[in-house]
Amino acid sequence: MKLRIGHGFDTHRLEAGEGVHLGGVFIACPYRIIAHSDGDVLIHALCDALLGALAMGDIGKLFPDNDARFAGIDSRELLAEVMRRVREAGYGVINADLSLIAQVPRVAPHVLAMRQQLAQGLGVAADAVSVKATTNEGLDAIGRKEGLSAHAVVLLGGA
């Protein structure tokens, strides 16, 4: 079995709003993510990790933020297209590990739902997907509730 590993990162600004999409789950809160798409930093980092594992570029190359087709798009649709390419290349996901860095919103009550949504998009069992969250202890723009970031690592296996 051939193995490939990839790492992804994404960050977006926050502003006043009615909720955010994270890990394919809508979380009602007094913020919104400023982005061309729905701004789901967890899925964006995951897409970059998947693409990076196979040396296929990054999410910005595949889904440019100046293309009107992707304005407001649900990031789960982006993940579906990336996974189509992963399968087409002869690979599948073995596991994924994601970390959210955000002062707000609190995501602990939503982690299981995120894992389930991401697992569905990746075509794996939920126990193959880890989602962790940490604050930035009040430091920098994330700590001031001006933004949020995510890291993702994936392991792919192929014939």
Buried (B, 14 or more C-beta within 10 A) or exposed (E): EEEBEBBBBBBBEBEEEEBBBBBBBBBEBEBBBEBBBBBBBBBBBBBBBBBBBBEBEBBEEBBEEEEEEBEEBBBBBBBEEBBEBBEEBEBBBBBBBBBBBBBBBEBEEBBEBBBBBBBBBBEBEBEBBBBEBEBBEEEEBBBEBBBBBBBBBBBBBBE
